[in-house]
Amino acid sequence: MTNRATLDDVSLTLKANVYFDGGVTSHTVTCQDGTKKTVGLIRPGAYHFNTDAPERMDILSGSCRVQLPGEKDWKVFQAGQVFHVPGKSSFDITVDSGLAEYLCSFGG
């Protein structure tokens, strides 16, 4: 997925998902098989997210630092890289400058 620039044959929910006073904004896309993804951007700042389902985060542009559940150290992820977050957990993400764009796939 990380080398693709488009998602084909999807429905887009026009209403944005806005978190942290606009610090993180995404749109939900529904694939033909019914799976849902979100595509969005993260402005500079530090954010904490809880997960219900497992998530795969593809960083499309920019970079971010992430502290995954159970890990003490922060890891840097740049465009073209992926990280996974278990379901029923939480993670912290920080963007130091610019924007980080991402695609979140639910279910791993």
Solvent accessible surface area in square Angstrom, and as a share of the most:
residue,aa,sasa,rsa
1,M,76,0.34
2,T,36,0.21
3,N,150,0.77
4,R,115,0.42
5,A,108,0.84
6,T,85,0.49
7,L,47,0.24
8,D,95,0.49
9,D,101,0.52
10,V,50,0.29
11,S,73,0.47
12,L,94,0.47
13,T,65,0.38
14,L,145,0.72
15,K,158,0.67
16,A,29,0.22
17,N,42,0.22
18,V,86,0.49
19,Y,95,0.36
20,F,96,0.40
21,D,155,0.81
22,G,20,0.19
23,G,8,0.08
24,V,2,0.01
25,T,37,0.22
26,S,3,0.02
27,H,58,0.26
28,T,25,0.15
29,V,7,0.04
30,T,36,0.21
31,C,25,0.15
32,Q,152,0.67
33,D,113,0.59
34,G,48,0.46
35,T,70,0.40
36,K,110,0.47
37,K,38,0.16
38,T,18,0.11
39,V,53,0.30
40,G,12,0.12
41,L,51,0.25
42,I,2,0.01
43,R,122,0.45
44,P,70,0.44
45,G,28,0.27
46,A,78,0.61
47,Y,20,0.08
48,H,92,0.41
49,F,41,0.17
50,N,116,0.59
51,T,6,0.04
52,D,111,0.57
53,A,40,0.31
54,P,59,0.37
55,E,21,0.09
56,R,64,0.23
57,M,9,0.04
58,D,0,0.00
59,I,1,0.00
60,L,62,0.31
61,S,38,0.25
62,G,38,0.36
63,S,47,0.31
64,C,3,0.02
65,R,79,0.29
66,V,0,0.00
67,Q,47,0.21
68,L,22,0.11
69,P,46,0.29
70,G,91,0.88
71,E,65,0.29
72,K,176,0.75
73,D,96,0.50
74,W,98,0.34
75,K,90,0.38
76,V,84,0.48
77,F,23,0.10
78,Q,102,0.45
79,A,56,0.43
80,G,41,0.39
81,Q,85,0.38
82,V,40,0.23
83,F,6,0.02
84,H,100,0.45
85,V,2,0.01
86,P,74,0.47
87,G,23,0.22
88,K,165,0.70
89,S,28,0.18
90,S,34,0.22
91,F,7,0.03
92,D,41,0.21
93,I,1,0.01
94,T,13,0.08
95,V,2,0.01
96,D,99,0.51
97,S,88,0.57
98,G,50,0.48
99,L,74,0.37
100,A,0,0.00
101,E,72,0.32
102,Y,13,0.05
103,L,2,0.01
104,C,5,0.03
105,S,14,0.09
106,F,83,0.35
107,G,58,0.56
108,G,40,0.38
